[in-house]
Structures are given as C-alpha cells and as structure tokens.
Amino acid sequence: MTALLVFIALIAANVAYSIHDARRCETDRQMDDFYRVEYKKTYGLRDEEANLANGWY
C-alpha cells in the first residue's frame, strides 16, 4: 500500500512539473520571439543601409 502511494505521489509530481515546465517554455519562446523581432527592427535597417552605402561602386 505504501509503495502504491509513493508511485501515485511521484506521478502527480511529474504531471505538476510537466505543466509548470510547459508554461515556462512557452514564456521563454514568447520572449525569444519578441527579442528577435526587436533585433530585426533595430539592426535590420542598419544592415540594409550599410549594404546600400557600400554598394555604390
């Protein structure tokens, strides 16, 4: 009976951690997307301008 209770507790802990980890990964993915877009807004135009300025010859 004790072994069964331990296994049930382990399964419950595993499910709880999986839910927590999935939410954390989703938040990390959203932050990565945000920073990727902001990087492109900030540095993407500078790179294009540099290519145009260096391509005059």
MODELLER restraints for C-alpha pairs under 7 A, 6 or more apart:
rsr = mdl.restraints
at = mdl.atoms
